[in-house]
Amino acid sequence: MIRHIVLFKLKDGLTREDPRVQAASRALAELGPTLAPVLRWETHWCFGTRPVSNDFALICDLADEAALAAYQRDPIHIDFAEGRFRPLAPDRITTDFLLQ
């Protein structure tokens, strides 16, 4: 199993209270169950206020590398990530772990 983690940093001047950010974070939370390769999907707001802290996290589990590749190619995922979330949170860190 693969755990895929994405940490998002909101664009300067945006906060989680911004209606656009709230709408996008709700939509992101609802997106996971609609994507076939996804086994588990979580989204969380960071409570930290340090400059190095990120603002938002996505954690999802996928069966294997083929499922991760399918997820990354999924047009709904791409459209959401690039069209809806990137304008609000252009900086992100992504990592994938192989779970034993």
C-alpha positions as CSV (number, residue, x, y, z in Angstrom):
1,M,0.0,0.0,0.0
2,I,1.1,3.6,-0.7
3,R,0.4,6.6,1.5
4,H,0.3,9.8,-0.6
5,I,0.7,13.0,1.4
6,V,0.3,16.5,0.0
7,L,1.0,19.6,2.2
8,F,-0.4,22.9,0.9
9,K,0.6,26.5,1.7
10,L,-2.0,29.1,1.0
11,K,-1.2,32.0,-1.2
12,D,0.0,35.1,0.6
13,G,-3.0,37.1,1.8
14,L,-5.4,34.1,1.9
15,T,-6.6,32.5,5.1
16,R,-8.7,29.5,5.8
17,E,-11.7,31.8,6.5
18,D,-11.7,33.0,2.9
19,P,-14.9,31.7,1.3
20,R,-13.0,30.5,-1.8
21,V,-10.6,28.5,0.4
22,Q,-13.5,27.1,2.5
23,A,-15.3,26.0,-0.7
24,A,-12.2,24.4,-2.2
25,S,-11.3,22.6,1.0
26,R,-14.8,21.2,1.3
27,A,-14.7,20.1,-2.3
28,L,-11.3,18.5,-1.8
29,A,-12.6,16.6,1.2
30,E,-15.5,15.2,-0.9
31,L,-13.3,14.4,-4.0
32,G,-11.5,11.4,-2.6
33,P,-14.3,8.9,-2.5
34,T,-15.2,9.7,-6.1
35,L,-11.7,8.6,-7.4
36,A,-11.6,4.9,-8.1
37,P,-8.0,4.2,-7.0
38,V,-8.4,5.8,-3.6
39,L,-8.7,3.5,-0.6
40,R,-8.6,6.1,2.1
41,W,-8.8,9.9,2.0
42,E,-8.3,12.5,4.7
43,T,-8.0,16.3,4.7
44,H,-6.9,18.4,7.7
45,W,-6.2,22.0,8.5
46,C,-2.9,22.6,10.3
47,F,-3.1,24.3,13.7
48,G,0.5,25.5,13.7
49,T,1.4,29.1,13.2
50,R,5.1,28.8,12.6
51,P,6.4,30.2,9.4
52,V,7.5,26.8,8.3
53,S,4.1,25.3,8.9
54,N,1.9,24.3,6.0
55,D,-1.8,25.2,6.0
56,F,-3.6,22.1,4.8
57,A,-2.9,18.4,4.3
58,L,-4.2,15.7,2.1
59,I,-3.5,12.1,3.1
60,C,-4.6,9.2,0.9
61,D,-3.9,5.5,0.6
62,L,-3.7,3.6,-2.7
63,A,-3.1,-0.1,-3.3
64,D,0.1,0.1,-5.2
65,E,2.2,2.1,-7.7
66,A,-0.2,1.4,-10.6
67,A,-3.1,2.8,-8.5
68,L,-0.9,5.9,-7.7
69,A,-0.2,6.4,-11.4
70,A,-3.9,6.0,-12.2
71,Y,-4.7,8.6,-9.5
72,Q,-2.1,11.0,-10.8
73,R,-3.5,10.7,-14.4
74,D,-7.2,10.9,-13.4
75,P,-8.6,13.9,-15.2
76,I,-10.9,14.8,-12.4
77,H,-7.9,14.9,-10.0
78,I,-5.8,16.9,-12.4
79,D,-8.6,19.4,-13.1
80,F,-9.3,19.9,-9.4
81,A,-5.6,20.1,-8.4
82,E,-4.6,22.5,-11.2
83,G,-7.7,24.4,-11.8
84,R,-9.3,24.8,-8.4
85,F,-6.6,24.3,-5.7
86,R,-3.4,25.5,-7.2
87,P,-4.6,29.1,-7.6
88,L,-5.3,29.2,-3.8
89,A,-2.3,27.1,-2.7
90,P,0.4,27.3,-5.3
91,D,3.1,25.9,-2.9
92,R,2.8,22.2,-2.1
93,I,5.0,19.4,-0.9
94,T,4.2,15.9,-2.0
95,T,5.6,12.6,-0.8
96,D,4.7,8.9,-1.2
97,F,5.5,6.2,1.3
98,L,5.4,2.5,0.8
99,L,3.5,1.0,3.8
100,Q,4.5,-2.4,5.0
